[in-house]
Amino acid sequence: MSEDCGRPFTETLITGYLDGFLCPSDRRRVRHHLRRCLPCRRLLDDLRNLRIVMLHSSLPKPNAGNEHETIQEYPRDLQQGGR
């Protein structure tokens, strides 16, 4: 979570910016804000890095309808939050 910089929008728009889901006006607004806001640029970098890690993880991806079975495939320590 980034520190509060007073940005005039939620972190959801930064995620939408990264995903390419924003309308042109929102995209410009976020891009303009990112140029002058280090905390939000760091948040964007963190989100990009998280995406890379998730895309390259070897954890099984759940299929619709078998989420319970997929959870059973995870190692027990991951199911318990790494404890």
BELTA-V163530 format. One record per pair of residues at least 12 apart in sequence whose C-alpha atoms are under 7 Angstrom apart, sorted by the first residue. I is the first residue (numbers start at 1). J is the second residue. If there is no record, write none. Layout:
BEGIN
i = [I,I]
j = [J,J]
END
This chain:
BEGIN
i = [2,2,2,3,5,14,14]
j = [39,40,43,39,39,30,44]
END
